[in-house]
Amino acid sequence: MQIHHIEGYIQTILLVEYPDKLLLLDGGCRCDVPVIEAFITDTLQRNVSDLKLVLVSHMHPDHAGGAHLLRKNIGCKIASVSFDRQWYQGFNGRVAHTIDLMLSLYVASRKGKKFKNIYYHPDLKPDIILQDQTCVPEFDDWIVHFTPGHTDRDLSFLHQPTQQMYVGDLILKLKNKFTSPFPIYQPETYKQSLNKLLELNINKILMAHDGFSEISPDDIQRLIVKSTVRPLTVGKVVKHKLKGLIKNKKSH
């Protein structure tokens, strides 16, 4: 088993290679699909049909954005968690979907990337429904763990033989320091998810935005202590900024 790190539009694409099959840890952005396909055919010198499964940790554009298109192009399956309600369901969900697309494009611009089409359908239609603490179908060396907080349905995936855990956006690394993601919809649940890493004795993580890193229990504990105690969302940040602007205008 070998894990390849591919530079995506705004994130690290992690492709797991086996002698007879390939596994993708998150689907990347829609515009990453040609990059993934080219890596398989040109770099690995393999057929794209070797990609058997795309895991989706949560519904944000850089994680779920390429999943449906990969399935359409290649015929691979999509595996994720199932909820009665889609993450982007209803009018408010569609607004959130638009905001998340715009935020992703903003991140891309900050990285010096050109504008690309990253639109994807807001409703995920997985072929395989994943359950907490079970093996990933066809890849039983990977174990599914529910680690919500960033959203209500985040998944992480533990590779048992090497004890590396793909944590998606559960943990980020900025300027060589571990930090919590933005947004955090469920702060208490987020802390519980970090505690799960401590319980599992995780010290090697694969992150969606920085790839592999070693992490200590103290690092994880610091994240728990410093993490927000209230939901930290785009709407709340904008509301706070507007209140500050109004207050400043009144004071003048």
N, C-alpha and C positions, 0 to 999 in steps of 0.2 A: 504494500500500500504506500502510495506517495501522494502528498498534498501539494498541488501547484497553486501558486499565488499569481493571479493575473490582475493587472491594473484595469479597473473598470472606470466608468464615467465619474463617479464620486466615491467609489468604495473599492475594497479589495475583493476580487472574485476568487473563491476557493473551490477548486476542482480536485476531487479525490480520484486517483487512478488506481485501478486494479488490473491484473493481467487480462481479464475478460469483460470488464465493464467500467463505467465511469459514474460518479456521483457528484452532483452539484450542491454545495451548501449555500442555499439561497439563489434566486433567479436573476439577480442583478437588475439593472435598468433595462428598459426595452431596447435602447441603443447599444447595449452590451451584447446582444444576441449574436451579431456578426463577429464580434471579438471572440466570444466563446467558441463559436463554430470554427473560426480560423485557427484558434489555438489547438483545437482537437485535430484538425486535418493537417495543418502546416507544421506545428511544433511537435505534437505527439505522433504525427503520421498515422492517425487512426481514423476510422470511419465515424461520422457523427452519430450513427445509430448505436455506438457503444455507450452513449449517454443514456442511462436507463431511468434515472430518477432525479428530480429536482425537489429539494426540500425547501419549504418556505417558512421562515421563522416568524414573520409578521407581514403586514400588508403595505408597508411603506414602499415608495417607488423604487428604491435601490435594493429591495429584497424580493418583492413580488412582481416587479415591473416586466421582467423578461420571461416569466414562467409560461404564460399561455402561448407566447410566440414560439418559444423553444419546443413546446409540445406540438404545435401546429407544424413547425418545420421539420422536426426530427422524429416525433412519435414517442418521445419519452413520457413518463408519468410524473404527475405532481403530487406531493405528499405534504399535508399540513394538518393543523388542528381544525375541528369543526365546531362552530357556534350556531345557535338558532338564528342569530342576527349577524349579518355581514358587518364588518368593521366600518365600511363606508355607506351603510344603508340609509335610505331616506334623504330628505332635503339637506339636513345638517351634515349627513355623511358625505354627500356630494360636494358640499362647500369645503369640508375638511380635506377631501381628496384633491380639490383644486389648490388649496393652500399648500398641501404637502408636495404637489408637483412644482409649485412656484418656489417653495423653499429648496427643493432639490436643484432646481435651475440656478438659484442664488448661490448655493454651495459650489456648483460647477463653475460659475463665473468667478467666484473667489479663488478657485483653483486654476484659473486661467483657461478653462475649457470653453470651446465654442458651443453655441446653442445647438441642441439636438432634440429630436422628438423623443420624449420619454413617456408619452401618454400610454396608459394601459387601462384595461377594464377594471373598475373599482370592486367588482364582485369576483372573488376567487372561486374557481370550480376544481377542487382537488380530486384526483382519482383515488387517492388513499387517505383515509382519516387516521391520524396518529394519536396514540394514547400515551399518557404519562407513564414513564418508567417501563416502556416496552421497547423491543428491538425495532429498528427501521427495517421494513420489509425488503428482502433481497440483500440487505446490508446489515446483517445481525451483529457485526462488530460495533455498530453505533447504537447508543441508547438515547431515547427521547426523554427530555426533561422539560416540564412546564416551568417557565421562568418569567411570568408576567410582571408588569409594572410600567415599563416603557409604553406598552399598550396592554390591553386586557388579555392578549392571546400569544404572547411571545414564547417561542420555543428555543431551547438550547439542545445541542447534540454532543454526547460524550462518546469518544472513541475509546472503548475499554482497554484494548491492548496497550495503547500508549498513554492513556489517561489525559489526553488532550480534549478540551471541551470547546466546541464552537458556540460562542455566546451571542452571536449576532450583534445587537446594539445594547445588550445588557451593560457592557462596560466599554468605554472608549479610552483612547490614549492621546492626549494633547500635550505637546511640548515635553514628551517623555514622562508625563504624569497620568495616572489613571483618573478618570472622571466619569460621572454619571451622564447618561444621554439626555437629550432634549427632544421631545417633551417627556414628562413622567406623568401618566394619567392616574396611577394608583401607587402613591408613595409608600404606604405600609406594605403592600404586596411586593413592591420593588425591593424593599429591605428583606422581606422573607425570601425572595429569590436569591439575593446575595448571600443570605445565611445558608441557603441550600448548597452553594459552592463550598462554604466552610465545612458543612456536614459531609460533603463528598470528598473533602481533602483535595480540591482542585488547585493545582499550582502551575498548570500550563493551559493557556487559553488561546483560542483563535478568534480574532475580532473582525467584524465586517469592515472596519475602517483603518486597521493597522496590521492585520495579519497576526502572526504568532507572537506571543510574549509569555514570559514567566511572570507569575504573580504570587505574592506571599499572603498568608492569612492576615498579616497586619495591613497590607494594601486593601484587602477586601473590607476589613473592619473599618478602615478610615472612610471608605465609600459609604458604609452604613451610617456612620456617625455624621458625616457631612451632608448626606442626602436630604433633600427637601422633605418637610413634614406635611406640606400641602400640595395638591395637584399643580404641576407646572406645565401649562399648555400655552399654545400660541395665543388663544383667545384671552387668557388671563394676563399674559405679558403685554399684549396690545392694550388691554383695558388699563393696566397699571401705567403704561407710558402715556396714554391719553389723559389720565387723571393728573399725572405730573405736569403735562403741558398746560392743562387748564388751570392748575394751581399756580404755575409760574406766570401765566398771563394775568391772572387776577391780582397777583402780588405787585405787578408792574402797573 
